[in-house]
Each structure stands twice: as structure tokens, then as C-alpha cells.
Amino acid sequence: MTDLDLTTDAAALTVALCDIESVSGAEVVLADAVERALRSIPHLSVDRDGDTVVGRTQLGRDERVVIAGHLDTVPLGDNLPCRVEGGRIHGCGTTDMKSGVAVALRLAAHVREPNRDVTYVFYDNEEVEAEKNGLGRVSRNNPEWLAGDFAVLMEPTNATVEGGCQGTLRADVVLHGHRAHSARAWMGSNAVHAAGEVLARLAAYQPAEVDIDGLVYREGLNAVGISGGVAGNVIPDECRITVNYRFAPDKTEAEAADVVRRVLDGFEVEVSDSAPGAMPGLSHPAAAAFVKMVGRESQPKFGWTDVARFSALGVPAVNYGPGDPSVAHQREEYCDIAPIHECEQTMRAWLGG
């Protein structure tokens, strides 16, 4: 059994969290440790749904805020256990997003009488397809657990508020040919060779830059995978190219799918997964007050985050946490220690702790 020491500082807690491996779908050991830690805190009530753990204060305050972070990471890249060098923690999950989880756990343990009621949510399966997402599951099974006036998702933002998020869509471009013996290639039609036109269109595509409330969201449409081939002596009769479209939050999922189909007109496109973006919403009073507290110019969120889920639930939300999002998912992932402490101090001040 692994226990978490919430009396240790946030940087050391980040290391402890990261060294509990929790690739998407295998978060149970970490979720168990988080649940034990939260149940040891007298001022919280604790619930669990699968590998999502929720702790709540019940102080009767006029406002309730939600502070959320996901427990899972992308697959390892020979980057655990963590190592600490020169004020920086290296390892899988340091930036995305166990440093943010560490800050949230420290707040849960040590801000005993916040000026707002607080719901702390630690959830599973964020790094995989939307249908598995733990926050989505809780929103279906126990939506009252996520009720609030405002939410902070502790995604890596370099300790700056990032507003909204891009939507994301994944699709397969299916190319058909005719199977034949490779010694008689003229008798077949090579589906893999047909991929060239698809890749050329994607390479030539100029993604949009969309200004929403002063934040500029840069879109992207890219091939992220390709598969095909039967054997070393067979002309392949099918090839699939997986594409990912990151779209500005002013587009619906249907509009995003239309963009992909227009770019790849003439080819068979099968949409396999999509999730909507979220508008910045920084003019909402609770968001504006939080931005003022942070004291830095806000930025757009490049990538999809669960602020979109909170937005769909009617809860305005922002991204704010330690870590550099540009190194997320890399083998060389790291998180500087100074922003971890900065985020904890800012959040404590905001909660009056």
C-alpha cells in the first residue's frame, strides 16, 4: 500500500505522485492513495466513482468553486522514477499534470476554512478517448458532485490563466485498392501509394488563427498515424491515415467535421472521436476576479481540456497550473519547482487560506 504525505511540500509531493505509475486505465493504485489521503482530512466529505475521487467542504459558503486535476499520464518513455536537478523535476507526468494535482492536494489538506466552499476532483482517463474520461463519467452518474459557481482546472499553463480550449476531432481516411501478388503488381492497385495525395493536402493546408475575445487560437490539421499492408509479398488493398484536427472553440463538432471533409474531399473520412472546445469566458465575474488575482495577461489554451466539460455543465472554468505545456507528453517532460510553489501560494491567497 502506498500512502501520500500531504505535510511534505508541493514539489516533493509531485515527485511522490509521479513515481506512482498511472498510465491511463491503470490509475487504481494512485486513486486509492488519493482517497486514503482525502479521507484523513476531517473537514472534507469524500466520494468515489471508479478511479475518480472527490472531496468537498460543507461550510455553507455563498459560493462553491471546483478545483480539478487528472491522475493519469500518457505511456511512459523511460522517464520514471523522477529525478530532481537544479530546481527542476524530470519525469512522466511532472508537467501534465501531477504538479497541479500536488497543489490541489496541498490546498485540500491545509486550507481548512476557505472563504468559498471547495470541491476537489481527481479523475481518471483524461489522456485517452473522450468516452472513457472520468470527469465525463461523473457528470453522467453524479452531476451534483461537480456543481459550482466557477472551476479551476489545474492543467499546465506556466502559472498563467489560459482561457477556454480548442476542440479536438480524430478521423480515419480510408483508402481502398486491390490486392495482388507483389511480383505482378500491375494486376493490383496499391492503397498505400494512394496515401500520397492525402498527405500532400494535409501538408499544404494552412490552419486558421481565430481571435476570440482577444485570445488567438491557432488551429491544426495533421496526420498522426498511418497503417496498411498485408505481407511483404502482397500489394495492400487498404490503407488508413489517422488525422487529428484541433479547432477553435467558435466551431461546433459538426462544423469541424465539415472542415476535415472539405480538405479531404473525394476521400472516405470516418470520424472516430471528437470533443467540443470551450469559449474563453474570462468576462464572467468569477473568472475575471481570478485573472486579477493571478496578475498576468491571460493566454489561449492550445489543446483540449476539461474546461469544455465544465462549460457544458454551465460552470465557467479556466486552466491554471504549474508546468510548461510545451513539454507535456515528451520523453524529456519536466516541471520547474518555482511555479509549483507560486501556484500554491496564489491559490491559497485566492481561497483565503
ABEGO torsion letter per residue (X at the ends): XBBBBAABBAAAAAAAAAABBBBBGAAAAAAAAAAAAAAABAABBBBBBEABBBBBBBAGBABBBBBBBBABBBBBBGAOBBBBBGGBBBEBGAAOAAAAAAAAAAAAAABABBABBBBBBBBBGAABBAAABAAAAAAAABAAAABBABBBBABBAGGBBBBEBBBBBBBBBBBBBBBBBAABAAABBBAAAAAAAAAAAAAABBBBBBBBGGBBBBBBBBBABBBEEABAABBBABBBBBBBBBBBAABBAAAAAAAAAAAABGBBBBBABBBBBBBAGAABAAAAAAAAAAGBBBBBBBEBBAAAAAAAAGBBBBBBBBEBAAABGBAABBBBAAAAAAAAAAAAAAAGX
